């Protein structure tokens, strides 16, 4: 839940350390508080109050990114998710599944940093408008 006066933060869940740190560094350089997690299970075990957006890899060891998104959706957590993936999705099934649970964006690796920043800002705006209407 976002609280007034506190900027929302972004969680980055990716099992590739270098990519996770690269994404987190990019987001921090844009002024966005960010925390990285190596797995869905690590994320679920953390305090996520104030979370505004989730940058989530599709393929993770253990619980996949899609499974995490669906789990959060079933729990009533309607977080905007920016999916990142190296998976070929020629028929669009992964993207369709993600969008059914409210994914804000779906980026294929490698992606441009500016594209990721734009999608994260868009997702945070979605989250902000959702909280503003309650």
Phi, psi and omega in degrees: 000134179278142177242150181297142178087343179255127177290145176293153178245165183244133174260134176246117180246107180207135183281347178274108185306312183298317180291317179302314180292324178295313179296314180299318179296319177299314181294319178296322179295338177268008177086016181258117176301133188218142174230139180257149178225140182277345182206164176297322181295320176299317179298313182296334180275359184260160172282116184249022177295140182085001181291131181254335186198152180237122172262118196227127174284143178291312184264114177227151173293146183076232179290126180285168177299318178296320178296321177297314179300315180295322177298312179298320179298315178297329180280356180088007178273108182260065180277137172290134183240130170256108180278141172234140183205150172260358181292135171288131183228057187303323182267359175079011182298314181299313180298318180297315178300314181297317182292328178300328179263013172093026177300137179280329182199163182217105182250139177265135176285141354281146179236162178279142178302321179297323178294317178297314179302316180299317181291322178293317177298320177297315180297319178295324177295320177299314179297318179297320180289328177294320179285330179290337183266000180259000000 
